[in-house]
Structures are given as C-alpha cells and as structure tokens.
C-alpha cells in the first residue's frame, strides 16, 4: 500500500459539512478530579449514535463513493466500532453491509452490528488481521472501507480535532487512543494545520503497543498481541502505509497498563457519569498518570461500547 500523507485541512472541513446530519458534534467536558497532574477535559465520542467516533469516517467515506462503487454494497474489517459506523451509514443510505470480525469481538458489539442490519463473518484474529493488511477478503464483493488507512475515513476522524480547537483553543495536548492510527492522524492533521504547537499523543495499552515499540526503534516493529477487555485498540504491528504519517504527526505514544485503564473506567463513571470502553478510557489513564504533561489536556473518549458484564466486573473491582 502507498504511504499516506497529512490530510489537507480543506478536506477535513469539507468532511465536517458532509457528515453533519449523521455525526454529532460531541461535547467537551472537564473531568471532575481535583488532584490530577493536568487540567483534563473529555471529548465524549461515546455519545455518538453508535457509541463511538467511527460514524464520522465511515459516513465521509460512503458519501464520497459513487453510486457505482456502492452498487454491490460495502464491507469492512472491525472488532466492532467501525463495523457499527459502516453499518449505521449504510442503513441510512440504503446500502447492504457486511463485516469481518475477529473471534474475540465482544458480544455487545456483535449484537449492535446485527441490530443495524448488517451481517458479520467471524474469523480467527490472524485471518482478520490479514484483511487489515491486504484490504480484501476472499468471497466478499462490494466497496471495502478500511477502518484505518482510508484517507476519507481519516478526514472524517479529523473533524474531532476541529471541534476540540474551537471549544478549547489553548489546549496544550490531546491524547488519542491508538488502534491503527486513523483517529490520531486525522486529529493531528487538523491540529497541525490550525494550532501546530498543540501536542498530539497516542495512547496504547501495554498488552498491544506496536506504535511505542516502533517509535523507540525508529522503524515499524511487530509486538506480541494479548487480547484483553481493551478490544478497540491494539495490534501486532503498525500498518506500513500509516507509519510515515504517524511518525511525522504524533508526539509520542503513552503506554498504560490494564489496571490503569480499568481505574480510568471507574473514575469516569464515578466522577462524570461517563461510560467508556477500554479503548476510550486509555487516553484518560495516560493523562491521569501525568504522561501528557501539565497544563490543559484533552482526552478523546473514543467509544463506550463495553459489555455489561465486563463493565460490572470493573466497577466492582472484580476483574474483568
């Protein structure tokens, strides 16, 4: 795949107009803590109609596609949130949708895919990862919408950056959960164009942190992937087409533990009555640990699609 370049700010602004009827402008709220290392604000993408930011990129990609490209429907590869984003947009546009999901995809996300009228195909993680790498799945036709490296998806994600800078112009740092880089690079593209002095950090969990390893080595590295309740981020490696983009745009990767992430989930529920999935809470965990520095920090709460049983175990400090 061809390496990607920074998304022009004009494309991000155009995406905002293109998706405005399906994607919410989500609120930016201060985290109710008194003793944090920074003044932490929350960009609540968990409040989107599908419970995550993915509706932005999915809608932009489908709105840019021609009727001929959509004639046989669309499909994507996703652990759940991008699946819901594509399914939601497809249902609104009257287009059939299918999804390739890994075998560890949580039940709450699989139920949502079916509720939105899409079909899913469950495969082993390694086979699913090959779809991410090759941008295709044998046996499925239609338009493939890549969950990470589609420029239209990245531009849609970048609209979050515009909203943050409009609501909090003097933000010092933005922390973004890192799955494949589509969210962080979209936000960073907008920030670099509008307020280049604001730092943009990725947030990863220690059980799957390929970006941190790659940045330390100065080149893409593969790491061991351990499945956990943090199912919305983490991978074996940095996608080759994303490496030049994230290496240039991001100010580093902040790695947190599963325990820190679970504590952030509890804190968000207790202090702000916010329900976040593991990926969405990883950014908050990093900021609470002081890893994003002092000053004003925005944490992107990327989603809130967490299984009820998992959430109950975390809130009760029984696991998960």
N, C-alpha and C positions, 0 to 999 in steps of 0.2 A: 504494500500500500504506500501511496505517496505521503511524505511527511506533511503535516498541516502547518499553517501559518496563523498568526494572530488574526482573529476575526475583526474586520473593519467596524468601527463604531456605527457607521451608517447602516450596516446590515443588522446590527443589534437593535437600533432604533426602529428600523423597518419591521423587525420581528415583533417588537412590542405592539405595534399597531395591528399586526396580522393575527396575533393570538388573544387580543384583549377581550373577546367575547367568551372565551373558554377558560382562560387562566386568570386567577385572581391577582390583584395587587395585594400582596400579603403584608400584614402589619409588622412593625419593628418595635419591640418592647424591651424594656430594661429588665434584666434578671434580678430578681428580688433577693440579693445577698448583700451582706454588709461588710464582709471581711475578705472579699476576693482580691486577687492581685491586680485586677484591672476593673474598669467600668464596663461591664459586659451587657451587650444588647443581643436580642434574639430575632433573627429573621425567620418568621414562622411559616415555612413552606409546607409544614404538616397540615396546614389549614386549606390547602388546595382541594378541589373537588375529589381528587383521587387519593388524597393524603400524602402527596409528595410533589416535588418540583418537576417531575418528569413530564407533566402535562404541557409544560412550556415548549420544550424541544420537540416533543412528538407532534404537537399541533403545528409548529412552524414548518417542520419537515413535510407534513402532509399537505399543508396549504400551499407549499411551493411546488408540489408534484403536479404534473399534468393529469388530466382525466385518463389518458392512455396508460400512464405509469401506474395508475390506481385500478385499472380495469380488472386485474386478477386479484385484487386485494393487497394487503400488507402483512408483513410478519417481522418479528424482532426476536432477539435472544435476551432474556432477562430473568433475574431471580424474583421479580415481582413488580417493582415500581415502574420500570419502563414499560413492562407489559401492560400495566394499567393505563399508563399515559397514552400508549398507542391505541389500546382498545377503546378508551374513552373518546379520543379524537375520531377514530374510525367509526364508532357508533354514531357520533354526531354527523359525520359526513356520509353515512350510509355505505361504508366500505367493509368487506369481510376482513377479519383479523385472526391471525394465528401466532402462537408464541412458543418458542423453545425455552424450556425452563430446566435448571439443574435439579438433581434429585433431592437436594436439601432445601428447596424453596419452601417457605413456611405456609401452613395451611391457610392462614388469613389472606395471604396474597393470591393463592391459587383460587380460593373462593371468589375473591374480587374479580379475577380475570373472567371467570365464568359468568358472574353477575353482570359484567359489562358486555356480555355477548360474544366473547372471543373463545377460541379453542386453544388448549395448550398441549404440548408434547413434552413429556418428562424424560430426560436422558441423564446418564452419569455426568458428573462435573467435568471430567476431561473431554468428553464429547461436546458438551455445551461450550466449553472454553474454545474449542476448535471453531465453532460458529462465530465467536467473537473475533478470532484471529483471521478467519478466511472470508467473513462477510457472506456466508451462504450456508444453506442446509439442504442436503440432497433430498429431493422429494417434495419440496415446497416451492411453489411459484409465487409470483407477485413481487411487489416492491419490498426489499429488505431495508428496514430503518435501523441503522446501527445505534445501539444505546449510548455510545461514547463518541465515536470519531466522525460522525456525520456533521459537516460544517453547519448545516441548517439546524441540527439539534444543539450544537454548541452556541450558535447565535441566539436561539430561544432561551437557553440557560443564562446567557449573558444579560438578559433583561433584569435578572435579580440584582446584578451589580448596579445598573442604572437606578433602580428603586432605592437601594441602600444609600447611594451617594446623594440622592435627592432628599432623603429623610434624615440623614446624618452626614452632612458634608465634611465634617472634620474628623471622620473616623481614622484611627491610626492603623488598624489592622483588621482584616477579615479572615476568618478561619472557616474553611470549606471541607466537608467530608470528601475523601478521595476514594472513588471506586475505580474509575478508569481515566479520569481527568477531564471529562466532558463538562462537568459542572464548574470545577475550579478554573479551567482555562477559559470558559465562557465569561465567568465573573471577572477574571483577571484581565481579559481583553477589554472589557468595558472600563475597568478601573484604570488601567494603564493609559487609556485614551483621555479620560476625564480628570483623574486625580492620581498621577503617576507616583506620588510619594507614599500613598497608602500601600502597606504591605498586604500581600495575599498569601496565606499559608494553607497547605493541605493538612488534613487530619486523617491519620491512619491508626488502626489497632495493631498491636504487636503480633497478633496471630496471622496477619496478612498485610505486610507493609513493603511492597516492592518499590514504591517511589523513594522512601527513605534510603533503602539499600542502594538504589540506582544513583541517587544524588550523591551519596557518600563515595561511590566508586567512580562517578563521572561518566558512567555509561549504563545502559539498561542491564539489570541483573534479575535473575529468577530467584524466588524465595519459596520456602515451604508454605503452603496454604493450609491452615487448620480451620475447618468450619466451626462457627460459633453462633451465638444469638445475634451477633452483628453480621447480618446476611446481606445488607445493602451496599457494603463497601468491602474492599479487599480482593486481591487476585494473586496469581502466581508471578506475574511479571507486568512491567509497563508495556503497553502496546507500542510497537515500533513507530507507528505513524504519529503517536502522541508525544513521544519522547522529546523531540526538538521543541515542541510547543510548551510543555510543562516545565522543561528545564529552563527555558527562557523567561516564562511569565511568572512562575511561582517563587516565593522567597524561602521555601523550605517545606519539609514535612514534619509535622508534630505527631509523634507516636505516643499513644496512650494504651493502658492495659485494659483488659476486660473488666476488672474490678473498678477502675476509674470510670469507665463508660457506664457500668451499672449504677454507680453512685450518682453520676450526672442524670441518668434517667429518673432516679428517685428524687433528686433535688428539683428537677424541672416540674415534676408532678406535685411536689410538696409546696414549693415556693411560688410557682406561676400557674399551676394547674394546666400544664402543658404535657401532652402525651407524645413522647418521642420514641422512635425505634432506635436500635443500637447505633446505626449509621448517623442518624440525626443528632444523637447525644455525644458522639465522639468529638465534635468541634467544641462543645461546651466543656467536656472533660479536659481538653487541651488548654482552653483559656483559664479554667479554674486552677489548673496546675501552674499557671504563670508562664506557660511556654510561648504564648503570643506576645509577651511583654506587658508593660503597664500602659496607661493611657486608656483610650476608648477602643474597645474591641467588639466587633460584630461576629456572632457565631451563626452560621446558616444551619438551622434545624431542618435538614433536608427532607425528612419524612416522619410519619407517625404510625406506619403500618406494622404494628407489632402484635404477635399472637397474644390473646388474652391470658393464657396460662403462663406464658413467658413473662409478661408484664406483672402478673400477680406474684410470681416467684421472686422477681427482682424487687418489687415494692415491699415484700415481706422478708427480704434479705435471706431467702432460702435458695438462692442459686443465681441464674437459672440452671 
